[in-house]
Amino acid sequence: MSDYLGAHMSIAGGMHLAIQRAVAAGCNVMQVFTRNTNQWKGKAVTDAAAVVFREAFAASGLHEVISHDIYLINLAAPPGDIRDKSLMAFRDELETCARLGIPKIVMHPGSHLTDTPEVGLERVITAFDQLFAEVPQFTGRVLLETTAGQGTNLGRTFEELQVIISGSRFSDRFGICFDTCHTFAAGYNTATIEGYNDTMAQFDAIIGLNRLECFHFNDSKKGLGSRVDRHEHIGKGELGLNPFRFILNDPRFAAVPKILETPKGDNEDMDAVNLAVLRGLIG
């Protein structure tokens, strides 16, 4: 049985080339940005490019392709230019993924800025109620990512993520992406077996493990509860190998995609190195 390990891949030269890169690196799943992350408006994916991508994926043997929205998006922003652009960009993402046949989009819940977290969360709920209604052709799920809670970022606690899910008219359209670096930096100690079991029990009680649909596998440069989001190579940071060993050998997560977002290295060679380390942990 093949594992569900992979990495975030570049789409340079065309979306379909990301699939080739993933296969070459030894991935069984992969994540991509569908557009340039530094621009609000992405280049539209042509019908022909969408067909090539779908065919490349079908032939690749990969289990899943997941999209990640661009970091500029802040659906918790107050009314104004940033909110308008964020809604436009996420609408674009939903439409693009519908055309490419990508059923899951990972996104950061956003930042509440000068307002309270409660106000920010309410804005995220309102945004998704609008977006899901506007883009019915996207029938997949949006995966809210656990965050480190840096600055005014929402999503540091499982409770905040659950507020969005339960508050939306489209609650069945949400899953969670569990980032190992972010949750640790947010204060969930997955580095010990007791802490790991407690964290997953909390997740199950507050959100439900059935909604955990993706992992981001990153070690953390900073310590437990630091609220600083800095990724490190697997086993080279404050997390160590334990959390990855626990997840990889937890039968509940056998078919959940586990995606590296660690530094690529000078020759794009580090994905293969990190994947080999992870596969060595499977008991």
N, C-alpha and C positions, 0 to 999 in steps of 0.2 A: 504494500500500500504506500503510495507516494505521500509525502508530507505537504502541508499547506504553507511552505516557507517561500518568501520572495523579497523583492525590494522595490523601491521607487525608481522608475526608469525615465531617462530623458526621451523626449519626443522630437529631438532635433532631426531635421530632414524628412519628417513625416511621422504621423501617429503609428503607422504599422512597424516602423523601425524600432520602436520601444519594445515591441513583442520579440523581435529578433535579439535585441540586447538582453532581455529577460531570460530567454532560452539559453543564450550563450553563457550567462552568469550562473546558470543552474537553478533558476527560479521555477517554482510551480504555480505561483500567483504573482501579480505585480500591481503596482499603483502608478498612476500618471497624472500630471497636470494636462488638461486638454487644450491649454493655451499658454501664451507667455504670461508669467506670473507678475510682471511689472507693469502691465497695461490693463486698463479697465475693460477695453473692448478687445475681445479675442478675434483672431482671423477665422472667418466662418469655415467650417469643415464642409467641403463639397460632397455631393452625392457619391462621386467616384471614390473619393478618399474614404468615405464611410464604408463603402463596399469592400475596398481593399483591406481596411482595418478588420472588419468582421470576418473576412475570409482568412486573414493571417491568424486571427485569434482561434478560429475554428480548427485550423491546421496545426496549431502550436502545441497542443497538449496541456496548456495552462488550465488550471481549474477556474480561475477568476481573474478579471481585471476590475480594479477599483479606481475611481477618479478622486482627486483631491481638489477642492475649490482653491481659487487664488487667495493669497493672504491679505490683499487689499480690502476684501469684503468685510463689512461690519454691519450685520443686520440688527445690532443693538444700538446703532447710532441714532441720535435724535433727528426729527424731520429736517431735511436740508439736502445739500449736494451729496454728501458722503452716503447718506441713506438711499437717495435716488440711484446713485451709481451702483451701490451694493445690490439693490433689488434688480437692476438691469443686468448686472454681471452674473448674479445667481440664476436669474431666469435663463440667461444665455447658456449657463452650465447645464441646467436641467434639459434644455432643448438639445444641446450638443450630445449629452449622454444618451438621450432617447434615440438619437440618430445613429450613434455608434454602438448601441446595444450594451452600454455599461449600466448595470443595475444598482450600483451603490456609489454614493458621493460622500466622502468624508469632508466635514467642515468644522471650523472653530466657531463656537457659539457667538463670539464677538466681545466687545468691550463696552462697559456701561459709562465710561468716561466721567463726566462731572455729575451724572445722575446716580441714583441708588441702584444696586444690583437688581432690585425688584422691578424697577422701571425698565432697565435694560432687558431683563428676561421677558417682560411683557411685550417689548418691541420685537424681540426675536419671534415670539409666538404669532404676533400679528403679521409679521413678514411671511412666515411659512404658510399661514392660512391663506394669504393672498397668492403666494407663488404656486402652491400645489393646485389651487383652483385655476390659475392662469395657464398651467402647462400640464394638461391631463395626459398628454402623450408620454410623459415620464411616469412610468408605473412602478419604478423601483423605490429604494429607500435612501433617506439621508441619514448618515451616521454622524451624530454629534460626538466630537472628540473630547476626551478628558484633557483638561489643561493644567498647567502648573500654577495658574492663578497669578501670573506675573502682572504687575500694574493693576489695571481694572478689568482684566480678562475674566469672563464668565466661564463656568464649567470646571471650576476647581474641585467642587464637591459633587458627589453622586446626586445629592438633593437638588442642586441647581439644574442638573441635566433633566431630572425627573419633572421639575416644574415646567420645562418646555414641552416635554412629551405629553404630560397629563393636561396641560393647558390648551393644546392645539386641537382643532376640529379634526385634524388628520393624524391623531396619535399613533395609528397603526403604520404610519409611513416612516417612523423613526427607529433607528438602531443606535448602537454606541460603538465608537472606536476607542479602545482602551490603549492609551500610550503609556508604556512602562516607565519612561523617563518622567513624563508629566505627572502621573499619579504619585510617584515616589516624591518628586519635588513638592507636590501638593500636600504631602504628609501621610500618605498611605504606605505603611512599611511592608512591602512585598518581599523584602530581602531575607526574612526568616519564615519558616514554615507556618509558625503561629500567626505571624502578621499577614502572610499570604491567604491563609484560610479565613482569617477575620475579614480581610479586604473583600474577598469574593462572597463571603456571607453577607456583608453589608450591601454589596452591589446587588446581590440576589433579592434581598429584603426591600431595597429602595427602588430599584429599576427592574430587576428580573434578568437572570442570566440568558434567557431566550433572546434578549435584545443585544447581547454582546456579539457583534457580527464581524469584528476586525480587531486585530492587535497591531499597534505600531511597536516594533521591537527596537528600542534604543536604550543604551546604558546612559547614565546621567553624570555629567561633569560635576554637578553640585549635589549637596547632601539632602538627606531626608527633611522635608518641610522647608526647604530653601526658597521655594516659589520662584525658582529661576529655571528657565527652559533652555538647557544646553545639552545637546546629544553627544554621546561618546560611543566608541566601538564596543562591541559586546564583550563584557568581562573586564573592560579597561577603566570603568568608572566606579562611582559610589555604589551602584547596585550590585556589581559582581555577577557571577553566573547563576546564582540561585533562582531569581525570579523567572528567568528564561527556562531553567530546568523544570521548575514547578509547572509552568504553563504548558510546556511541550509534552509533559508526561501526565497532564490532566485530561482524562478521557472526555470530559465535557467539551473540550476545545479542539478535539482532533481535527475537525473539518472547518475550523475558523481560520481565515487567512491571517498570516503573521508576516508583517511587512517591515523590512529594514528601512530606516531613514538616517542611517549613520553616514559619516563622511565617506566619499567615494574613493579617495586616494588619488595619486597623481595619474595613474594609468587606468582609472576605473576598475582597479583590481580588488578593492577592499570588500565589495559585495560578496565575491566568491569566498574570501577569507572568513568574513563574518558568518556566512551561511554554513561553512564547514565547521566552525566553532559550535554553532547552534545544533547542527546535525549530530555532533559528538555528544550532545547532552540528552539525546533521545534514548531512553533506557530500554 
